[in-house]
Amino acid sequence: MDSAPWSDPPVTYVPSTVTRSAKIVVAGGFGVGKTTLIGSVSEVKPLRMEEPITQASVGVDDLRGTPEKTTTTVAMDFGRIHMAGGRLALYLFGLPGQARFQPLWEDLTEGALGCLVLADTRDLDASHDALGLLESCGVPYAVAINAFPDAPSYPEAELREALALDPGTPLTVCDARDRTSSLHALITLTEYLSERRSAALLESRR
């Protein structure tokens, strides 16, 4: 067969420097800032699966903390970022916030290396469903308090108690709108995951 007179240009999905990749999920309650965080750090145009908020959500979704919110994630958000000098590609999957999407949470967390859980001090209870799922699935996680302008601040010890966090679980603060702040939250998670992996390797060699 004769070769085609044309050829497609090469497609580069990730930089040639990438040697490792990992799936990271971003979880948390409704309106906590998951879509915003992924959008602020993604180095590719983020994929957003959103639908307008309609009257059907009245009495179901709590908009008191985000009255200006007009859309909600109904499947997932997706973004990609490179870290460790371009050697590590993180694929970010944002979970929908409402508990009615829990079967989708379970699907999206499968194969995840870890999870960044966003929390809002105006409604810390909204994080418990996601935290409970991660505990039951055995997915390690870090928690980042998204610092909304009108949200109250509390001492770390009180936050840990309210969220029922283990002493070793990382807890940090971020502004999901700010790329640098969001990156620091992701770095906190990846460092924690790296430490866990190193500890597991050492234990296996004993």
N, C-alpha and C positions, 0 to 999 in steps of 0.2 A: 504494500500500500504506500502511495506517495505521501510524504509528509505534508502537513497543512502549510499553506503559504503564509500563515500568520501564527503568532503564538501569544498567549496571555502573558502580561507582565508578572514578574514574581510577586507573590503575596507575602508580606512580612507581618506575622501576627504578633510577635514579640521581638525585642532587640536580640541580636546575636549574642549579647553578653549574658543572657539569662541562662542559668544552669539549674535552677530549682524553681518550683512554683507551689503555691498553696492556696487552698480555698478557705476564705474567712467569711463568716456570716456576721451581719450586724443586726442586732435584735433590740427589742424594747417596746414600750407601750405605744399606743396610738398618738401620733403627733409629736413624738419625742425628738425627731430630727434625723432619722436614719437616712432618708432620701437626701436631705441637705448635706450630711456628712459625706456620703458617697460622692455626691456631685462636687464637693469642694476639693476632694483629693484625687479623683479619677483622672488618669492621664489620657483616657480615651473618652469620647462622648458617652456619658452614662446612658444605659438603657433603663427607661422608666415605664413601668406598667401601672398607670394611674387611671382613675375614673373620677368624674365630678362627684362631689358629695351632694346627695339629693335629700328630699324630705324623708325618704325611707330610713335615713340614719338617725333621725330625731328620736331621742330617748334610748338610742343604742350606742352611738359614738359620742364621747364627751368632748365637746369643742370649747369648753370654758377656758382652757389654757391657751388655745390657738384659735380665737374667733375669726381670724382672717383666712384660715385654711379652707380652700375650695376644692381640693382633690385629695384622694387617698390611694395608697398603694394597694392593689388588689391581687397582685401575683408576686412580684419581686422588683428590686432595683439591682442593677449590675454595673460594676465599674472595675477598672484594673489600674494597679499602681506598681511601680518598680522600686525596690529598696535594696539595701546592701550594695551600693555602687552599681545598680542595674543587674545584679546577679540573681535577685529574687523577684519573682512576679507574684503579686497577691491578687487573686480574683475575689472581688468583694460582692457578696450577695446580701441585699437588704431584705429582711422579712417583713411582711405586712404586720401592723401592730395589733390588730384586733384578734382576740382569742378565738373567734369563730374560724380563723384561718389555721388553726393548730395542725390539721393534717398536712397542710402545705409546709408549715414550719418543720415538721418531721422529715419531709422529703428533702427540703433544702439544706438541712443540717447534716444529712448523710454525706460522709466523706470529708467533712469540714475539719481542718486542723484546729480551729479554735473560733471563738466568738467574742466580739466586742458588744457589750450590752450598754445601751444608752439609757440613762435614767433622768427623771425630772423631779426635783425636790418638791414641786407643787403636788405631785401624785406619785409617791414612791411605790405605792401598792400596784400601780400599773405594770411594774417590772416583774412582779412575782411569777406571772404565768410563764414568761420567757425563761426566767431563772430556773423554775421548776422543771421545764422541759430539758434544759441543758444538763441539769443534774441527773435526770433520769436517763438521758442518752449518753452521759459520760463525756460530754464535750467541754473541754476547759475554756474558761472565759475570764475576761477582765471587765470591770464596770467603769464607765465614764459618765460623770454627771454633766449633762449638757446645761451650761450656765445661761438660762434664759434671763433677760434683764430684770424681770419682776419676780424672779424665783427666790425664795428664802435660802439662806446658807446655814449649814449646820456643821458642828464638829465632825471629824472623820469617824470618831468612835460611835456617834449617834447614827450616822449614815450606815455604818457597817451593821449595827444592831438592827436597824429598820429593814435592811435588805437581807439580813441573816447570812452575811458573808463569812466564809472561813478566814482565819487570820492571814493565810498566804495568798488570798485572792487579791489581785491588784485593784486599787480604787483610785481613779484620777478625775480631774475636772477638765472639760474642754468646751470650746465654742464651736459647734458644728458648722457654723458659717465660715470659719476661718481655717484656711488650708493648713497653716503651720500648727495651730492648736489641734486640729483633727489628726494630723500626722503624728504628733506626740502621743496621742491616745493609741493609735495603731502601733507605734513603736513600743509603748508600754506592754501591749498585748503580745507582740512578737518576741520581745525579750523574755517575757514570762513563759511563753511556749518553748523557747530555746532552752531555758533553765530546766523546765520539766523534762525535756528530751534528754538533756545531758545527765540529769539525775537518774533517769530510767536506764540509760546506757551503763552508768557506773554500777547501778544495782544489779544489772544483768550479768556483769563481769565478776561479781563476787562469788 
